[in-house]
Amino acid sequence: MLHKISTDVVAKSPDSARAYLLLMRLDRPTGYVLYLLPGLWAVVLASDERPDLLAVVVVAVAAVLVRGFACAVNDVVDKDIDARVARTVTRPVASGTIGVGNALLFAAAQAVAALLLLAVANLETALVVGASYPLIVAYPFMKRIFFWPTAFLALVMSFYVFVGWTAVTGSADYPVEVYGLYAAGAFWTLIHDAIYSHQDKEYDRKIGVRSSALLFGRTTKVWLALFVVLSVGGVLWAGSRTPIGWAFYVIVVLAGLFLSSLVVRVDLDDPKSCWDTFVANTYFGWIVLAGVVAGQFT
């Protein structure tokens, strides 16, 4: 449903706006959902039974803007690489639909809008997300200089946990359970981005771009199994540091079984299987969120 809404908005938008909506990947909601969900875990865990509705709304909308900012920066840095990969050749900057200058202005506008929106919750939340901006800008360069760029991406993606917690509490003095959620989100990112990277491994090999697919090769599923244990373990440990109820543990274990099944079933040599599994990772995040909500009432 979310995918249909997003694609309909893009499809029905004026021609002058459509390229910018494509630049922020509004037609591909999987990316911003994966970014948002760890933040929502933190929002609910930080709330007293009933999640703060204002915090949920501003954190959700800001996630779309921050992800759009990240995509625009990434497309500017990667425009020459994207032009050589079949899956990305039609991206607005790579295809020349949007110039580099306009793409950067659009990136900056989204970054500022996210700051202003999060400041509605409290100023501390805006400062926290602003602290992640240098990491977001640095990420596209990691594919050129760092042997495992996904590890850096994991630090960036999971950072939204701190944003979610601060939006509710107004404090950047984090208890240990927040770091548990951060670790869980980071290991989850290592899973879904490694699967995603297998779509382009032959292009990456030819171009010389580093990725998890090339780093792990045939041992990828062994590593993914380890990351599943660490991600689910991080969520469970975070919950154990709070007075959360029994339903949380049951549902999170079920989420772990679901994530394990995705790892077992994915065909890493089939780009469509990799994409479908990448998208299906969102269900793991939603199940964990359901577990955190249920745990508040049991």
C-alpha positions as CSV (number, residue, x, y, z in Angstrom):
1,M,0.0,0.0,0.0
2,L,2.8,2.4,0.9
3,H,4.6,1.6,-2.3
4,K,1.4,2.3,-4.3
5,I,0.8,5.6,-2.6
6,S,4.4,6.7,-3.2
7,T,4.4,5.7,-6.9
8,D,1.0,7.3,-7.5
9,V,2.2,10.6,-6.0
10,V,5.3,10.5,-8.3
11,A,3.3,9.4,-11.4
12,K,0.6,12.1,-10.9
13,S,3.0,15.0,-10.1
14,P,3.8,17.7,-12.7
15,D,6.7,17.1,-15.0
16,S,8.7,19.9,-13.3
17,A,8.5,18.2,-9.9
18,R,8.7,14.5,-11.0
19,A,12.4,14.4,-11.5
20,Y,13.0,15.8,-8.0
21,L,10.6,13.3,-6.5
22,L,12.6,10.6,-8.3
23,L,15.8,12.1,-7.0
24,M,14.6,11.7,-3.5
25,R,13.4,8.2,-4.3
26,L,9.9,8.9,-3.2
27,D,8.7,6.2,-5.6
28,R,10.8,3.6,-3.7
29,P,9.6,3.8,-0.1
30,T,11.7,0.8,1.1
31,G,14.7,3.0,1.7
32,Y,13.0,5.5,4.0
33,V,11.0,2.8,5.8
34,L,14.3,0.9,6.6
35,Y,15.7,4.2,7.9
36,L,12.6,5.2,9.9
37,L,11.8,1.9,11.7
38,P,14.7,1.9,14.2
39,G,13.7,5.4,15.1
40,L,10.1,4.3,15.7
41,W,11.4,1.4,17.9
42,A,13.0,4.1,20.0
43,V,10.0,6.4,20.0
44,V,7.8,3.6,21.4
45,L,10.3,2.3,23.9
46,A,10.9,5.8,25.2
47,S,7.1,6.5,25.5
48,D,4.9,5.7,28.5
49,E,2.6,3.1,27.1
50,R,1.0,5.4,24.6
51,P,3.5,6.6,21.9
52,D,3.7,10.4,21.5
53,L,1.7,11.1,18.3
54,L,3.6,14.3,17.6
55,A,6.9,12.5,17.9
56,V,5.7,9.8,15.6
57,V,4.6,12.2,12.9
58,V,7.6,14.5,12.9
59,V,10.1,11.6,13.1
60,A,8.3,9.8,10.2
61,V,8.1,12.8,7.8
62,A,11.7,13.9,8.7
63,A,12.9,10.4,7.8
64,V,11.6,10.8,4.3
65,L,13.4,14.2,4.0
66,V,16.7,13.0,5.4
67,R,16.7,10.0,3.2
68,G,15.9,12.2,0.2
69,F,18.9,14.4,1.2
70,A,21.1,11.4,1.4
71,C,19.9,10.1,-2.0
72,A,20.5,13.4,-3.7
73,V,24.1,13.7,-2.3
74,N,24.7,10.0,-3.2
75,D,23.5,10.6,-6.8
76,V,25.8,13.6,-7.3
77,V,28.8,11.7,-6.0
78,D,28.0,8.6,-8.0
79,K,26.7,10.1,-11.2
80,D,29.5,8.7,-13.3
81,I,29.2,5.2,-11.8
82,D,25.4,5.2,-12.0
83,A,25.7,6.0,-15.7
84,R,27.6,2.7,-16.2
85,V,25.1,0.5,-14.3
86,A,21.9,-0.7,-16.0
87,R,19.9,-0.5,-12.8
88,T,20.9,3.2,-12.1
89,V,21.5,4.7,-15.5
90,T,18.1,6.4,-15.5
91,R,18.6,8.2,-12.2
92,P,18.0,12.0,-12.7
93,V,21.6,13.2,-12.2
94,A,23.2,10.3,-14.0
95,S,20.9,10.8,-17.0
96,G,21.3,14.6,-17.0
97,T,17.7,15.3,-16.2
98,I,18.8,17.3,-13.1
99,G,22.1,19.2,-13.0
100,V,24.6,18.8,-10.2
101,G,24.0,22.3,-8.8
102,N,20.2,21.9,-8.6
103,A,20.6,18.4,-7.1
104,L,22.8,19.9,-4.3
105,L,20.4,22.7,-3.7
106,F,17.5,20.2,-3.4
107,A,19.6,18.1,-1.0
108,A,20.3,21.2,1.2
109,A,16.6,22.2,1.1
110,Q,15.6,18.7,2.4
111,A,18.3,18.7,5.1
112,V,17.1,22.1,6.4
113,A,13.4,21.2,6.2
114,A,14.1,18.0,8.3
115,L,15.9,20.1,10.9
116,L,13.0,22.6,11.1
117,L,10.5,19.8,11.3
118,L,12.3,17.9,14.1
119,A,12.7,21.2,16.0
120,V,8.9,21.1,16.4
121,A,9.4,18.1,18.8
122,N,12.3,19.8,20.5
123,L,15.5,21.6,19.6
124,E,17.7,18.7,20.8
125,T,16.2,16.4,18.2
126,A,17.1,18.7,15.4
127,L,20.7,19.0,16.7
128,V,20.9,15.2,16.9
129,V,19.9,14.6,13.3
130,G,22.1,17.4,12.2
131,A,25.0,15.6,13.8
132,S,24.4,12.8,11.4
133,Y,24.7,14.9,8.3
134,P,28.5,14.8,7.9
135,L,28.2,10.9,8.1
136,I,25.5,11.0,5.4
137,V,27.7,13.2,3.1
138,A,30.7,11.0,3.7
139,Y,29.0,7.7,2.9
140,P,29.2,7.8,-0.9
141,F,32.9,8.2,-0.7
142,M,33.3,5.1,1.4
143,K,32.7,2.9,-1.6
144,R,35.9,4.2,-3.0
145,I,38.2,4.3,0.0
146,F,36.9,1.8,2.6
147,F,37.0,-2.0,2.2
148,W,33.5,-2.5,3.8
149,P,31.3,0.6,3.0
150,T,28.2,-1.1,4.3
151,A,29.7,-1.0,7.8
152,F,29.8,2.7,7.6
153,L,26.3,2.8,6.2
154,A,25.1,0.8,9.2
155,L,26.4,3.5,11.5
156,V,24.5,6.1,9.5
157,M,21.2,4.2,9.1
158,S,20.9,3.2,12.7
159,F,21.6,6.7,13.9
160,Y,17.9,7.4,13.7
161,V,17.4,5.5,16.9
162,F,18.9,8.5,18.7
163,V,16.6,10.9,16.8
164,G,13.5,8.9,17.9
165,W,14.5,8.7,21.5
166,T,15.3,12.4,21.8
167,A,12.1,13.4,20.0
168,V,10.2,11.8,23.0
169,T,12.5,12.6,25.9
170,G,14.1,15.9,24.8
171,S,17.4,14.5,26.0
172,A,20.6,13.3,24.4
173,D,21.7,11.6,27.6
174,Y,20.9,8.0,26.4
175,P,20.4,5.0,28.6
176,V,22.1,1.7,27.7
177,E,18.9,0.3,26.0
178,V,19.2,3.0,23.3
179,Y,22.7,1.7,22.4
180,G,21.2,-1.8,22.2
181,L,18.7,-0.6,19.7
182,Y,21.4,1.2,17.8
183,A,23.5,-2.0,17.5
184,A,20.4,-4.0,16.5
185,G,19.7,-1.5,13.7
186,A,23.3,-1.5,12.6
187,F,23.4,-5.3,12.3
188,W,20.1,-5.2,10.5
189,T,21.5,-2.8,8.0
190,L,24.5,-5.1,7.4
191,I,21.9,-7.8,6.4
192,H,19.7,-5.9,4.0
193,D,22.4,-3.9,2.4
194,A,24.6,-6.9,1.8
195,I,21.6,-8.6,0.0
196,Y,20.9,-5.4,-1.9
197,S,24.6,-5.2,-3.0
198,H,24.4,-8.6,-4.7
199,Q,22.2,-7.1,-7.4
200,D,25.2,-5.1,-8.7
201,K,28.2,-7.3,-7.9
202,E,29.2,-7.9,-11.5
203,Y,29.1,-4.1,-12.2
204,D,30.9,-3.3,-9.0
205,R,33.7,-5.8,-9.9
206,K,34.2,-4.3,-13.3
207,I,34.1,-0.7,-12.1
208,G,36.2,-1.3,-9.0
209,V,33.5,-0.2,-6.4
210,R,33.7,-2.0,-3.0
211,S,30.6,-3.7,-1.6
212,S,29.6,-6.4,0.9
213,A,28.8,-8.7,-2.0
214,L,32.4,-8.7,-3.2
215,L,33.8,-8.7,0.3
216,F,31.9,-11.8,1.5
217,G,31.4,-13.6,-1.8
218,R,30.3,-17.2,-1.3
219,T,30.4,-16.8,2.5
220,T,27.7,-14.1,2.5
221,K,25.0,-16.2,4.0
222,V,27.3,-17.3,6.9
223,W,27.9,-13.7,7.7
224,L,24.2,-12.8,7.4
225,A,23.3,-15.6,9.8
226,L,25.7,-14.0,12.4
227,F,24.2,-10.6,11.8
228,V,20.7,-11.9,12.3
229,V,21.7,-13.3,15.7
230,L,23.3,-10.0,16.7
231,S,20.5,-7.8,15.5
232,V,17.7,-9.8,17.2
233,G,19.9,-10.1,20.3
234,G,20.4,-6.4,20.4
235,V,16.7,-5.8,20.3
236,L,16.0,-8.4,23.0
237,W,18.8,-7.0,25.2
238,A,17.5,-3.5,24.9
239,G,14.1,-4.6,26.0
240,S,15.5,-6.5,28.9
241,R,16.8,-3.2,30.3
242,T,13.3,-1.9,30.6
243,P,10.1,-3.1,32.3
244,I,8.6,-4.2,29.0
245,G,6.1,-7.1,29.0
246,W,6.4,-10.7,27.8
247,A,4.7,-10.1,24.5
248,F,7.7,-8.2,23.3
249,Y,10.0,-11.2,23.7
250,V,7.7,-13.6,21.9
251,I,7.1,-11.2,18.9
252,V,10.8,-10.3,18.5
253,V,11.8,-14.0,18.5
254,L,9.2,-14.5,15.7
255,A,10.6,-11.5,13.9
256,G,14.1,-13.2,14.1
257,L,12.7,-16.4,12.7
258,F,11.2,-14.4,9.8
259,L,14.5,-12.7,9.1
260,S,16.3,-16.0,9.2
261,S,13.9,-17.4,6.6
262,L,14.7,-14.5,4.3
263,V,18.4,-15.2,4.5
264,V,17.9,-18.9,3.9
265,R,15.6,-18.4,0.9
266,V,17.3,-15.5,-1.0
267,D,19.2,-16.4,-4.2
268,L,22.2,-14.1,-4.1
269,D,22.8,-14.8,-7.8
270,D,19.4,-13.6,-8.9
271,P,19.0,-9.8,-8.8
272,K,15.1,-10.1,-8.6
273,S,15.4,-12.4,-5.6
274,C,17.8,-10.0,-3.9
275,W,15.5,-7.0,-4.5
276,D,12.4,-8.8,-3.3
277,T,14.3,-9.9,-0.1
278,F,15.6,-6.4,0.4
279,V,12.0,-5.1,0.3
280,A,10.8,-7.9,2.6
281,N,13.3,-6.8,5.2
282,T,10.8,-4.0,6.1
283,Y,8.5,-6.6,7.5
284,F,11.1,-7.6,10.1
285,G,11.2,-4.0,11.2
286,W,7.4,-3.7,11.4
287,I,7.2,-7.0,13.4
288,V,9.8,-5.7,15.9
289,L,7.8,-2.4,16.2
290,A,4.7,-4.4,16.9
291,G,6.6,-6.3,19.6
292,V,7.7,-3.1,21.2
293,V,4.2,-1.7,21.2
294,A,2.7,-5.0,22.5
295,G,5.3,-5.2,25.2
296,Q,4.2,-1.8,26.6
297,F,0.7,-3.3,27.4
298,T,1.6,-6.8,28.8
